[in-house]
Amino acid sequence: MKRKDFLKKGLIGTAAGLTLASCAGSQTTPAEEGVPNIPKRKKYRWKMVTAWPPNFPVLGEASNYFAQWLGEITDGAIDIKVYGGGELVPALEAFNTVSSGTAEVGSGAAYYWAGKSPAMPFFAAVPFGMNAAQMQSWFLGGEGEGMELMREMYGRFDLVPFLGGCTGVQMGGWFY
C-alpha cells in the first residue's frame, strides 16, 4: 500500500474507529464476569522530522502541539515523537526523509523544496504574493484549487500535504 493511501485511509479509519469505539463500548460482552471484552486498538509510533530547530518558537512549538493533540484525540493510539532539525536528520532533509518512508510525518515550508519543483514556493509564499487570507481562500475556499494542486504536486513524491498554520506573508519575504 502506498504511503498516501495508508495515510488517507489511516486518518479516515482512525476517525471512524474512534466514533465506533465510543458507540460500541457499552455493547461489549464480558470475557469473564465483570470484565468487559474491549478489543485492544493498534498503536502507531511515528516519527516527525522538522525543518525547524528543536522547540523553535512558533513553528517548532506548533509541531510539538500537533503531536501532543493528536495523541490526546486518539487516546494514545497515535504517538508522534518530534525531532527538530538536526536531531535525527538535517533540517532540510525532512522532505526526503518522509518521502523515503524513514519518518512518517514532516513539518516544513514548501519554499524549502523549490529544488524538487520550482512551483513549490507557491504553496507557501513568494515575495509580494498573496497575504494570509488570500492563501487560505485559495487553499480552502471555493473549489479548493490550491489544496488540490498541492496534493498533486506532493503526490509525485508519495507525500500527502496538510496545512499546518499560517504565519502570514511579510513584505518582500518568503514567509507563510
MONOR-V558344 format. One record per residue. N is the residue number from 1. RES is the residue in one letter. PSI is psi in radians with two decimals (* if undefined). Layout:
N & RES & PSI
N & RES & PSI
//
This chain:
1 & M & 2.35
2 & K & 2.67
3 & R & -0.80
4 & K & -0.65
5 & D & -0.72
6 & F & -0.83
7 & L & -0.77
8 & K & -0.91
9 & K & -0.61
10 & G & -0.79
11 & L & -0.72
12 & I & -0.76
13 & G & -0.67
14 & T & -0.81
15 & A & -0.78
16 & A & -0.72
17 & G & -0.72
18 & L & -0.69
19 & T & -0.82
20 & L & -0.68
21 & A & -0.66
22 & S & -0.51
23 & C & -0.62
24 & A & -0.27
25 & G & -0.68
26 & S & -0.14
27 & Q & 0.20
28 & T & 2.68
29 & T & 2.53
30 & P & 2.35
31 & A & -0.68
32 & E & 2.86
33 & E & 2.18
34 & G & -0.05
35 & V & 2.03
36 & P & 2.55
37 & N & 1.48
38 & I & 2.06
39 & P & 2.54
40 & K & 2.34
41 & R & 2.59
42 & K & 2.44
43 & K & 2.43
44 & Y & 2.27
45 & R & 1.83
46 & W & 2.75
47 & K & 2.39
48 & M & 2.18
49 & V & 2.47
50 & T & 2.81
51 & A & 0.01
52 & W & 2.63
53 & P & 2.74
54 & P & 2.29
55 & N & 0.48
56 & F & 2.30
57 & P & 2.42
58 & V & -1.24
59 & L & -0.84
60 & G & -0.68
61 & E & -0.64
62 & A & -0.67
63 & S & -0.74
64 & N & -0.77
65 & Y & -0.73
66 & F & -0.86
67 & A & -0.76
68 & Q & -0.86
69 & W & -0.68
70 & L & -0.68
71 & G & -0.72
72 & E & -0.81
73 & I & -0.33
74 & T & 0.16
75 & D & 0.72
76 & G & 0.01
77 & A & -0.54
78 & I & 2.03
79 & D & 1.99
80 & I & 2.19
81 & K & 2.15
82 & V & 2.25
83 & Y & 2.03
84 & G & 2.84
85 & G & 2.25
86 & G & -0.24
87 & E & -0.76
88 & L & -0.77
89 & V & 2.82
90 & P & 2.60
91 & A & -0.81
92 & L & 0.24
93 & E & 0.09
94 & A & -0.78
95 & F & -0.93
96 & N & -0.63
97 & T & -0.73
98 & V & -0.71
99 & S & -0.63
100 & S & -0.19
101 & G & 0.10
102 & T & -0.58
103 & A & 2.70
104 & E & -0.45
105 & V & 2.54
106 & G & 2.72
107 & S & 2.18
108 & G & -3.01
109 & A & 2.45
110 & A & -0.48
111 & Y & -0.30
112 & Y & -0.36
113 & W & 0.40
114 & A & -0.49
115 & G & -0.41
116 & K & -0.69
117 & S & 2.33
118 & P & -0.21
119 & A & -0.29
120 & M & -0.77
121 & P & -0.40
122 & F & -0.24
123 & F & 0.07
124 & A & -1.45
125 & A & 2.60
126 & V & 2.64
127 & P & 2.30
128 & F & 0.46
129 & G & -2.69
130 & M & 2.62
131 & N & 3.14
132 & A & -0.75
133 & A & -0.70
134 & Q & -0.71
135 & M & -0.81
136 & Q & -0.70
137 & S & -0.71
138 & W & -0.71
139 & F & -0.79
140 & L & -0.37
141 & G & 2.92
142 & G & -2.06
143 & E & -0.08
144 & G & 0.63
145 & E & -0.69
146 & G & -0.77
147 & M & -0.68
148 & E & -0.79
149 & L & -0.68
150 & M & -0.75
151 & R & -0.70
152 & E & -0.80
153 & M & -0.86
154 & Y & -0.53
155 & G & -0.48
156 & R & -0.34
157 & F & 0.30
158 & D & 0.69
159 & L & 2.61
160 & V & 1.92
161 & P & 2.58
162 & F & 2.58
163 & L & 2.38
164 & G & 0.50
165 & G & 2.98
166 & C & 2.09
167 & T & -0.13
168 & G & 2.74
169 & V & 2.42
170 & Q & 2.51
171 & M & 2.03
172 & G & 0.09
173 & G & 3.06
174 & W & 0.89
175 & F & 2.37
176 & Y & *
//
